[in-house]
Amino acid sequence: MSEVSLIPVRRIERKILLLRGEKMMLDRDLAELYGVETKVLNQAVKRNLERFPSDFMFQLSKEEAALIPRSQIVTLKRGEHRKFRPFAFTEQGVAMLSSVLRSDRAIQVNLAIMRTFVQLRQMLSSHADLARKLAALEGKYDKQFRAVFDAIRELMREEKKPKREIGFHTLMAKPAKAGSAKAKEI
């Protein structure tokens, strides 16, 4: 088993960030995966800038760089400086790195990263399909449930009927009450 195959997909996924509406990877994360210093990676890119237009790579603004969490490593490695804002690479920029970094490890890591991007894209599309199907079901069943709820409301509606008296009733006339005019006559 090669050293590169030990890089789990989850490790790569955690390094993919959403910046400016694009999935990106930072230069320091790519350098770590490739097994080179960030400075070496950036020098190779600068020697081949024509291969990295702005839609392949860009440098983060100060505000964006401040939002990026710092590494868990307390001390910086030799050659790493936080005074430089990191570069972010799109999926196409990462693919272009394979032509700039020519080691066997770089090729294998690049393949793993590209496969991870593809898996993420497939997951997002399957979630979008699921969301569309759910919305269609909700629309379909809302109409059916509306009919059920209307029927239940109809059953729950009370009709105003006159209340019946409780007890035994005869056909005889009701006796007059004690204080009435008919009662005084007797």
Residue frames as a rotation matrix with the C-alpha (Angstrom) as fourth column:
MET 1
0.587 0.810 0.000 0.00
0.810 -0.587 0.000 0.00
0.000 0.000 -1.000 0.00
SER 2
-0.233 -0.706 0.668 1.49
0.649 -0.625 -0.434 3.37
0.724 0.333 0.605 -0.97
GLU 3
-0.784 -0.171 -0.597 1.88
0.588 -0.512 -0.626 6.28
-0.199 -0.842 0.502 1.40
VAL 4
-0.902 0.431 -0.013 -0.60
-0.401 -0.827 0.393 8.38
0.158 0.360 0.920 -0.57
SER 5
-0.278 0.848 -0.451 -3.41
0.028 0.476 0.879 5.85
0.960 0.231 -0.156 -0.32
LEU 6
-0.456 0.062 -0.888 -3.26
0.867 0.254 -0.428 6.41
0.199 -0.965 -0.169 3.44
ILE 7
-0.981 0.187 -0.044 -4.75
-0.176 -0.967 -0.187 9.90
-0.078 -0.175 0.981 2.96
PRO 8
-0.501 0.856 0.129 -8.40
0.727 0.497 -0.473 9.39
-0.469 -0.143 -0.872 3.90
VAL 9
-0.350 0.481 0.804 -11.07
0.687 -0.452 0.569 11.08
0.637 0.751 -0.172 1.80
ARG 10
0.662 0.635 -0.397 -12.47
0.724 -0.406 0.557 12.66
0.193 -0.657 -0.729 4.99
ARG 11
0.015 -0.751 -0.660 -9.15
0.677 -0.478 0.560 14.41
-0.736 -0.455 0.501 5.57
ILE 12
-0.837 -0.279 0.470 -9.31
0.546 -0.474 0.691 15.91
0.030 0.835 0.549 2.09
GLU 13
0.025 0.949 0.314 -13.01
0.751 -0.225 0.621 16.82
0.660 0.221 -0.718 2.47
ARG 14
0.533 0.158 -0.831 -12.25
0.789 -0.447 0.421 18.78
-0.305 -0.880 -0.363 5.67
LYS 15
-0.417 -0.802 -0.427 -9.74
0.510 -0.596 0.620 20.87
-0.752 0.041 0.658 3.77
ILE 16
-0.610 0.307 0.731 -12.21
0.667 -0.299 0.682 21.90
0.428 0.904 -0.022 1.06
LEU 17
-0.580 0.351 -0.735 -13.73
0.415 -0.650 -0.637 25.28
-0.701 -0.674 0.231 1.92
LEU 18
0.225 0.687 0.691 -16.50
0.969 -0.230 -0.088 27.34
0.099 0.690 -0.717 0.37
LEU 19
-0.323 -0.392 -0.861 -15.12
0.418 -0.876 0.241 30.77
-0.849 -0.282 0.447 -0.50
ARG 20
-0.594 0.130 -0.794 -16.72
-0.570 -0.765 0.301 33.30
-0.568 0.631 0.528 -2.83
GLY 21
0.417 0.902 -0.109 -19.30
-0.770 0.288 -0.569 30.71
-0.482 0.321 0.815 -3.77
GLU 22
0.405 -0.379 -0.832 -16.67
-0.606 0.570 -0.555 28.19
0.685 0.729 0.001 -4.97
LYS 23
0.975 -0.221 0.016 -15.19
0.149 0.710 0.689 25.08
-0.164 -0.669 0.725 -3.42
MET 24
0.547 -0.826 0.134 -11.55
-0.540 -0.471 -0.697 25.89
0.639 0.309 -0.704 -2.69
MET 25
0.728 -0.463 -0.505 -8.45
0.676 0.608 0.416 24.50
0.114 -0.645 0.756 -1.04
LEU 26
0.901 -0.428 -0.070 -5.82
-0.378 -0.855 0.356 26.66
-0.213 -0.294 -0.932 0.65
ASP 27
0.433 -0.826 -0.361 -2.16
-0.528 0.093 -0.844 26.57
0.731 0.556 -0.396 -0.33
ARG 28
-0.345 -0.611 0.713 -1.07
-0.935 0.154 -0.320 25.44
0.085 -0.777 -0.624 3.14
ASP 29
0.319 0.553 0.770 -3.50
-0.575 0.758 -0.306 22.49
-0.753 -0.345 0.560 3.11
LEU 30
0.959 -0.008 -0.284 -2.43
-0.250 0.449 -0.858 21.46
0.134 0.894 0.428 -0.38
ALA 31
0.100 -0.995 0.003 1.24
-0.752 -0.078 -0.654 21.73
0.651 0.063 -0.756 0.59
GLU 32
-0.202 -0.109 0.973 0.60
-0.879 0.458 -0.132 19.48
-0.432 -0.882 -0.189 3.59
LEU 33
0.714 0.554 0.428 -1.11
-0.299 0.794 -0.529 16.87
-0.633 0.250 0.732 1.41
TYR 34
0.872 -0.411 -0.267 1.62
-0.224 0.149 -0.963 17.04
0.436 0.899 0.038 -1.22
GLY 35
0.736 -0.607 -0.300 4.32
0.646 0.499 0.578 16.74
-0.201 -0.619 0.759 1.43
VAL 36
-0.217 -0.785 0.580 6.05
0.781 -0.496 -0.380 20.02
0.586 0.371 0.721 0.58
GLU 37
-0.588 -0.009 -0.809 6.39
0.601 -0.674 -0.430 23.36
-0.541 -0.739 0.401 2.33
THR 38
0.526 0.843 -0.110 3.82
0.607 -0.463 -0.646 26.03
-0.596 0.273 -0.755 1.52
LYS 39
0.263 -0.531 -0.805 6.65
-0.425 -0.813 0.398 28.25
-0.866 0.237 -0.440 0.31
VAL 40
-0.762 -0.579 0.290 7.78
-0.055 0.504 0.862 25.59
-0.645 0.641 -0.416 -2.20
LEU 41
-0.172 0.800 0.575 4.25
0.885 0.381 -0.266 25.15
-0.432 0.464 -0.773 -3.54
ASN 42
0.705 0.480 -0.522 3.74
0.287 -0.866 -0.409 28.90
-0.649 0.139 -0.748 -3.96
GLN 43
-0.153 -0.830 -0.537 7.14
-0.462 -0.420 0.781 29.30
-0.874 0.367 -0.319 -5.68
ALA 44
-0.761 -0.080 0.643 6.22
0.418 0.698 0.582 26.59
-0.496 0.712 -0.498 -8.19
VAL 45
0.285 0.936 0.206 2.92
0.869 -0.162 -0.469 28.37
-0.405 0.312 -0.859 -8.86
LYS 46
0.575 -0.089 -0.813 4.59
-0.086 -0.995 0.048 31.78
-0.813 0.042 -0.580 -9.26
ARG 47
-0.570 -0.819 -0.063 7.04
-0.217 0.077 0.973 30.32
-0.792 0.569 -0.222 -11.78
ASN 48
-0.868 0.339 0.362 3.99
0.491 0.475 0.730 29.20
0.076 0.812 -0.579 -13.81
LEU 49
-0.636 0.629 -0.447 1.48
-0.020 -0.592 -0.805 32.02
-0.771 -0.504 0.390 -13.21
GLU 50
-0.626 0.400 -0.670 0.14
-0.779 -0.286 0.557 31.80
0.031 0.871 0.491 -16.79
ARG 51
-0.710 0.345 -0.613 -1.36
0.125 0.919 0.373 28.42
0.693 0.189 -0.696 -15.80
PHE 52
-0.472 0.488 -0.734 -3.30
0.878 0.186 -0.441 29.94
-0.078 -0.853 -0.516 -12.89
PRO 53
-0.543 0.374 0.751 -5.79
0.115 -0.854 0.508 32.61
0.832 0.362 0.421 -14.00
SER 54
-0.752 0.208 0.625 -8.01
-0.625 -0.524 -0.578 34.25
0.207 -0.826 0.524 -11.38
ASP 55
0.374 0.928 0.014 -10.74
-0.888 0.353 0.294 31.62
0.267 -0.122 0.956 -11.75
PHE 56
0.403 -0.339 -0.850 -8.17
0.147 0.941 -0.306 28.89
0.904 -0.002 0.428 -10.88
MET 57
-0.076 -0.537 -0.840 -6.41
0.978 0.125 -0.168 30.65
0.196 -0.834 0.516 -7.99
PHE 58
0.341 0.095 0.935 -6.61
0.055 -0.995 0.081 33.88
0.938 0.024 -0.344 -6.01
GLN 59
-0.761 -0.597 -0.255 -5.14
0.347 -0.041 -0.937 35.37
0.549 -0.801 0.238 -2.86
LEU 60
0.112 0.846 -0.522 -7.52
0.952 0.060 0.302 35.80
0.286 -0.530 -0.798 0.05
SER 61
0.219 0.042 0.975 -8.43
-0.072 -0.996 0.059 39.28
0.973 -0.083 -0.215 1.24
LYS 62
-0.782 -0.522 0.341 -7.47
-0.333 -0.113 -0.936 40.27
0.527 -0.845 -0.085 4.80
GLU 63
-0.138 0.828 0.543 -11.08
-0.986 -0.063 -0.156 39.74
-0.095 -0.557 0.825 5.91
GLU 64
0.693 0.383 -0.611 -11.27
-0.519 0.853 -0.053 36.28
0.501 0.354 0.790 4.33
ALA 65
-0.173 -0.860 -0.480 -7.90
-0.022 0.490 -0.871 35.30
0.985 -0.140 -0.104 5.78
ALA 66
-0.706 -0.049 0.707 -9.09
-0.667 -0.289 -0.686 36.36
0.238 -0.956 0.171 9.25
LEU 67
0.316 0.927 0.200 -12.11
-0.948 0.313 0.050 34.04
-0.016 -0.205 0.979 8.93
ILE 68
0.382 -0.254 -0.889 -9.97
-0.268 0.890 -0.370 30.99
0.884 0.380 0.272 8.14
PRO 69
0.977 -0.011 0.214 -9.28
-0.206 0.226 0.952 29.02
-0.059 -0.974 0.219 11.33
ARG 70
0.130 -0.992 0.004 -5.66
-0.981 -0.129 -0.148 28.78
0.147 0.015 -0.989 12.32
SER 71
0.013 -0.247 -0.969 -3.97
-0.234 0.941 -0.243 25.42
0.972 0.230 -0.045 12.32
GLN 72
0.938 0.323 -0.126 -4.09
0.005 0.352 0.936 23.31
0.347 -0.878 0.329 15.48
ILE 73
0.210 -0.941 -0.266 -0.29
0.904 0.290 -0.315 23.40
0.373 -0.174 0.911 15.52
VAL 74
0.771 0.125 -0.624 0.79
0.492 -0.740 0.460 26.07
-0.404 -0.661 -0.632 17.99
THR 75
-0.008 -0.847 -0.531 4.22
-0.115 -0.527 0.842 26.80
-0.993 0.068 -0.093 16.52
LEU 76
0.801 0.244 -0.547 4.67
-0.529 -0.139 -0.837 27.59
-0.280 0.960 0.018 12.86
LYS 77
0.634 -0.608 0.478 6.87
0.651 0.753 0.095 25.30
-0.418 0.251 0.873 10.82
ARG 78
-0.292 -0.829 -0.477 10.04
0.233 -0.545 0.805 26.71
-0.928 0.124 0.352 9.41
GLY 79
-0.958 -0.121 0.259 9.22
0.279 -0.214 0.936 28.78
-0.058 0.969 0.239 6.36
GLU 80
-0.080 0.987 0.142 5.56
0.889 0.006 0.457 29.33
0.450 0.163 -0.878 7.30
HIS 81
-0.962 -0.189 -0.198 4.55
0.256 -0.877 -0.407 32.91
-0.096 -0.442 0.892 7.93
ARG 82
-0.056 0.995 -0.079 1.13
0.932 0.024 -0.362 34.27
-0.358 -0.094 -0.929 8.80
LYS 83
-0.274 -0.051 -0.960 2.10
-0.016 -0.998 0.058 37.68
-0.962 0.031 0.272 7.44
PHE 84
-0.925 0.002 -0.381 1.33
-0.381 -0.032 0.924 36.36
-0.010 0.999 0.031 3.95
ARG 85
0.033 0.989 0.146 -2.28
-0.822 0.110 -0.558 35.88
-0.568 -0.102 0.817 3.03
PRO 86
-0.403 -0.193 0.895 -2.99
0.092 0.964 0.249 32.37
-0.911 0.182 -0.371 1.76
PHE 87
-0.686 0.218 -0.694 -3.80
-0.726 -0.145 0.673 31.49
0.046 0.965 0.258 -1.83
ALA 88
-0.030 0.753 0.657 -6.99
-0.341 0.610 -0.715 29.59
-0.939 -0.245 0.239 -2.58
PHE 89
-0.899 -0.292 -0.327 -7.20
-0.415 0.323 0.850 27.10
-0.142 0.900 -0.412 -5.46
THR 90
0.214 0.971 -0.108 -10.42
-0.933 0.170 -0.317 26.07
-0.289 0.169 0.942 -7.21
GLU 91
0.592 0.069 0.803 -10.92
-0.007 0.997 -0.080 22.53
-0.806 0.042 0.590 -8.45
GLN 92
0.940 -0.248 0.233 -9.38
0.250 0.042 -0.967 23.54
0.230 0.968 0.101 -11.80
GLY 93
0.493 -0.789 0.365 -6.46
-0.768 -0.593 -0.243 25.17
0.408 -0.161 -0.899 -10.01
VAL 94
0.278 -0.352 0.894 -5.80
-0.627 0.638 0.446 22.00
-0.727 -0.685 -0.043 -8.04
ALA 95
0.813 0.050 0.580 -5.87
0.345 0.761 -0.550 20.02
-0.468 0.647 0.602 -11.29
MET 96
0.833 -0.526 0.170 -3.36
-0.133 -0.489 -0.862 22.46
0.536 0.696 -0.477 -12.79
LEU 97
0.490 -0.672 0.555 -1.04
-0.833 -0.174 0.525 21.89
-0.256 -0.720 -0.645 -9.83
SER 98
0.658 -0.236 0.715 -0.32
0.155 0.972 0.177 18.40
-0.736 -0.006 0.676 -11.14
SER 99
0.772 -0.403 0.492 1.45
0.536 -0.005 -0.844 19.98
0.342 0.915 0.212 -14.13
VAL 100
0.549 -0.567 0.613 3.52
-0.534 -0.803 -0.265 22.22
0.643 -0.182 -0.744 -11.87
LEU 101
0.078 -0.482 0.873 4.41
-0.902 0.340 0.267 19.74
-0.425 -0.808 -0.408 -9.10
ARG 102
0.292 0.004 -0.956 5.89
-0.830 0.498 -0.251 16.76
0.476 0.867 0.149 -10.89
SER 103
-0.719 -0.558 0.415 6.57
-0.692 0.630 -0.351 14.21
-0.066 -0.539 -0.839 -8.16
ASP 104
-0.693 0.460 -0.555 4.85
0.148 0.844 0.515 10.82
0.705 0.275 -0.653 -8.02
ARG 105
-0.651 0.445 -0.615 3.29
0.704 0.051 -0.708 11.80
-0.284 -0.894 -0.346 -4.69
ALA 106
-0.704 0.380 -0.600 1.89
-0.348 -0.921 -0.176 15.00
-0.620 0.085 0.780 -6.22
ILE 107
-0.688 0.446 -0.572 0.24
-0.531 0.227 0.816 12.99
0.494 0.866 0.081 -9.00
GLN 108
-0.605 0.440 -0.664 -1.30
0.541 0.839 0.063 10.49
0.584 -0.321 -0.745 -6.56
VAL 109
-0.659 0.357 -0.662 -2.49
0.497 -0.454 -0.740 13.20
-0.564 -0.817 0.122 -4.16
ASN 110
-0.770 0.358 -0.528 -3.95
-0.571 -0.755 0.322 15.15
-0.284 0.550 0.786 -7.07
LEU 111
-0.648 0.537 -0.540 -5.92
-0.108 0.637 0.763 12.11
0.754 0.553 -0.355 -8.18
ALA 112
-0.558 0.422 -0.715 -7.27
0.818 0.423 -0.389 11.65
0.138 -0.802 -0.581 -4.65
ILE 113
-0.708 0.278 -0.649 -8.28
0.086 -0.878 -0.470 15.32
-0.701 -0.389 0.598 -4.45
MET 114
-0.766 0.426 -0.481 -10.00
-0.622 -0.302 0.723 15.23
0.162 0.853 0.496 -7.84
ARG 115
-0.583 0.554 -0.595 -11.94
0.338 0.831 0.443 12.12
0.739 0.057 -0.671 -6.82
THR 116
-0.606 0.339 -0.720 -13.01
0.725 -0.137 -0.675 13.86
-0.327 -0.931 -0.162 -3.62
PHE 117
-0.770 0.330 -0.546 -14.27
-0.407 -0.913 0.021 16.89
-0.492 0.239 0.837 -5.56
VAL 118
-0.674 0.522 -0.523 -16.25
-0.393 0.346 0.852 14.54
0.625 0.780 -0.028 -7.83
GLN 119
-0.572 0.457 -0.681 -17.76
0.704 0.699 -0.122 12.71
0.421 -0.550 -0.722 -4.82
LEU 120
-0.691 0.299 -0.658 -18.79
0.340 -0.669 -0.661 16.01
-0.638 -0.681 0.360 -3.25
ARG 121
-0.757 0.404 -0.513 -20.41
-0.646 -0.580 0.496 17.14
-0.097 0.707 0.700 -6.49
GLN 122
-0.608 0.532 -0.589 -22.32
0.026 0.755 0.655 13.83
0.793 0.383 -0.473 -6.72
MET 123
-0.606 0.377 -0.701 -23.50
0.795 0.242 -0.557 14.12
-0.040 -0.894 -0.446 -3.12
LEU 124
-0.740 0.313 -0.595 -24.71
-0.109 -0.929 -0.353 17.68
-0.664 -0.197 0.722 -3.70
SER 125
-0.689 0.508 -0.517 -26.60
-0.647 -0.109 0.755 16.68
0.327 0.854 0.404 -6.85
SER 126
-0.568 0.511 -0.645 -28.24
0.439 0.851 0.288 13.72
0.697 -0.119 -0.707 -5.10
HIS 127
-0.634 0.343 -0.693 -29.32
0.624 -0.303 -0.721 16.03
-0.457 -0.889 -0.021 -2.26
ALA 128
-0.762 0.363 -0.536 -30.73
-0.518 -0.838 0.170 18.48
-0.388 0.407 0.827 -4.80
ASP 129
-0.646 0.534 -0.545 -32.68
-0.246 0.531 0.811 15.64
0.722 0.658 -0.211 -6.46
LEU 130
-0.573 0.406 -0.712 -34.00
0.771 0.562 -0.300 14.55
0.278 -0.721 -0.635 -3.07
ALA 131
-0.732 0.278 -0.622 -35.06
0.177 -0.804 -0.568 18.11
-0.657 -0.526 0.539 -2.24
ARG 132
-0.738 0.473 -0.482 -36.93
-0.667 -0.402 0.627 18.40
0.102 0.784 0.612 -5.57
LYS 133
-0.559 0.530 -0.637 -38.72
0.175 0.827 0.535 15.08
0.810 0.187 -0.556 -4.99
LEU 134
-0.636 0.293 -0.714 -39.67
0.757 0.059 -0.650 16.11
-0.148 -0.954 -0.259 -1.46
ALA 135
-0.783 0.343 -0.519 -41.07
-0.289 -0.939 -0.185 19.43
-0.551 0.005 0.834 -2.69
ALA 136
-0.651 0.553 -0.520 -43.12
-0.518 0.177 0.837 17.59
0.555 0.814 0.171 -5.34
LEU 137
-0.535 0.441 -0.721 -44.50
0.600 0.799 0.044 15.19
0.595 -0.409 -0.691 -2.70
GLU 138
-0.739 0.251 -0.625 -45.37
0.449 -0.508 -0.735 18.06
-0.502 -0.824 0.263 -0.38
GLY 139
-0.755 0.462 -0.465 -47.25
-0.625 -0.721 0.300 19.80
-0.197 0.517 0.833 -3.19
LYS 140
-0.555 0.529 -0.642 -49.09
-0.221 0.650 0.727 16.62
0.802 0.545 -0.244 -4.12
TYR 141
-0.433 0.364 -0.825 -50.03
0.756 0.644 -0.113 15.61
0.490 -0.673 -0.554 -0.60
ASP 142
-0.946 0.149 -0.288 -50.90
0.054 -0.804 -0.592 19.10
-0.320 -0.576 0.752 0.58
LYS 143
-0.558 0.781 -0.281 -53.91
-0.739 -0.313 0.596 19.03
0.377 0.540 0.752 -1.77
GLN 144
-0.205 0.474 -0.856 -54.96
0.131 0.880 0.456 15.58
0.970 -0.019 -0.243 -0.58
PHE 145
-0.629 -0.081 -0.773 -54.52
0.761 0.138 -0.634 16.47
0.158 -0.987 -0.026 3.07
ARG 146
-0.936 0.351 0.020 -56.43
-0.351 -0.930 -0.110 19.71
-0.020 -0.111 0.994 2.56
ALA 147
-0.212 0.891 -0.401 -59.48
-0.493 0.256 0.831 17.63
0.843 0.374 0.385 1.55
VAL 148
-0.183 0.081 -0.980 -59.03
0.639 0.767 -0.056 15.43
0.747 -0.637 -0.192 4.63
PHE 149
-0.883 -0.194 -0.427 -58.71
0.460 -0.539 -0.706 18.45
-0.093 -0.820 0.565 6.91
ASP 150
-0.725 0.686 0.053 -61.79
-0.612 -0.678 0.406 20.06
0.315 0.262 0.912 5.35
ALA 151
-0.020 0.727 -0.686 -63.77
-0.057 0.684 0.727 16.87
0.998 0.054 0.028 5.98
ILE 152
-0.414 -0.197 -0.889 -62.59
0.821 0.341 -0.458 16.75
0.393 -0.919 0.020 9.60
ARG 153
-0.996 0.059 -0.073 -63.55
-0.025 -0.916 -0.401 20.40
-0.091 -0.397 0.913 10.13
GLU 154
-0.409 0.899 -0.156 -66.99
-0.574 -0.121 0.810 19.68
0.709 0.421 0.566 8.65
LEU 155
0.024 0.386 -0.922 -67.46
0.437 0.825 0.357 16.83
0.899 -0.412 -0.149 11.12
MET 156
-0.634 -0.368 -0.680 -66.32
0.765 -0.171 -0.621 19.00
0.112 -0.914 0.390 14.00
ARG 157
-0.845 0.350 0.403 -68.70
-0.262 -0.930 0.257 21.85
0.465 0.112 0.878 13.13
GLU 158
-0.760 0.623 -0.186 -71.59
0.492 0.365 -0.790 21.97
-0.424 -0.692 -0.584 15.59
GLU 159
-0.508 0.700 0.502 -75.04
0.337 -0.376 0.863 22.69
0.793 0.608 -0.045 14.27
LYS 160
-0.936 0.233 0.262 -77.15
-0.349 -0.552 -0.757 24.99
-0.032 -0.800 0.599 16.46
LYS 161
-0.372 0.845 -0.383 -80.20
0.274 0.494 0.825 22.87
0.887 0.202 -0.416 17.29
PRO 162
0.119 0.463 0.878 -82.68
-0.769 -0.517 0.377 23.78
0.628 -0.720 0.294 20.02
LYS 163
-0.873 -0.476 0.111 -81.97
-0.419 0.612 -0.671 21.90
0.251 -0.632 -0.733 23.18
ARG 164
-0.008 0.853 -0.522 -84.47
-0.016 0.522 0.853 19.22
1.000 0.016 0.010 24.11
GLU 165
0.112 0.131 0.985 -85.81
-0.954 -0.263 0.144 19.17
0.278 -0.956 0.095 27.59
ILE 166
-0.745 -0.422 -0.518 -84.84
-0.238 0.892 -0.384 16.22
0.624 -0.163 -0.765 29.66
GLY 167
-0.801 0.436 0.410 -87.43
-0.357 0.203 -0.912 14.17
-0.481 -0.877 -0.007 31.49
PHE 168
-0.641 0.677 0.361 -90.89
0.738 0.673 0.049 12.65
-0.210 0.297 -0.931 31.09
HIS 169
-0.881 0.392 -0.265 -93.45
-0.436 -0.891 0.130 14.74
-0.185 0.231 0.955 29.20
THR 170
-0.463 0.815 0.349 -97.21
0.640 0.580 -0.504 14.23
-0.613 -0.010 -0.790 29.08
LEU 171
-0.597 0.330 0.731 -99.79
0.611 -0.403 0.681 15.64
0.519 0.854 0.039 26.77
MET 172
0.380 0.739 -0.557 -101.58
0.925 -0.285 0.253 17.26
0.028 -0.611 -0.791 29.73
ALA 173
0.570 -0.114 0.814 -101.46
0.103 -0.973 -0.208 20.98
0.815 0.202 -0.543 30.19
LYS 174
-0.495 -0.827 -0.268 -98.81
0.474 0.002 -0.881 22.22
0.729 -0.562 0.391 32.48
PRO 175
0.355 0.613 -0.705 -99.99
0.931 -0.168 0.323 23.26
0.080 -0.772 -0.631 35.93
ALA 176
0.597 -0.074 0.799 -99.90
0.093 -0.983 -0.160 26.94
0.797 0.170 -0.580 36.66
LYS 177
-0.466 -0.849 -0.249 -97.24
0.470 0.000 -0.882 28.28
0.750 -0.528 0.399 38.89
ALA 178
-0.172 0.414 -0.894 -98.08
0.985 0.057 -0.163 29.42
-0.016 -0.908 -0.418 42.40
GLY 179
-0.469 -0.023 -0.883 -97.90
0.340 -0.927 -0.157 33.14
-0.815 -0.374 0.443 41.86
SER 180
-0.972 0.057 0.228 -99.67
0.204 -0.279 0.938 33.27
0.117 0.959 0.259 38.50
ALA 181
-0.595 0.803 0.041 -103.21
-0.804 -0.595 -0.003 34.60
0.022 -0.034 0.999 37.73
LYS 182
0.016 0.617 -0.787 -104.65
-0.452 0.707 0.544 31.11
0.892 0.347 0.290 37.03
ALA 183
-0.554 -0.292 -0.779 -103.41
0.479 0.654 -0.586 29.81
0.681 -0.698 -0.223 40.38
LYS 184
-0.981 0.179 0.080 -105.23
-0.178 -0.643 -0.745 32.63
-0.082 -0.745 0.663 42.28
GLU 185
-0.312 0.924 -0.219 -108.57
-0.818 -0.144 0.557 31.75
0.483 0.353 0.801 40.75
ILE 186
-0.078 0.295 -0.952 -108.72
0.106 0.952 0.286 28.33
0.991 -0.079 -0.106 42.33
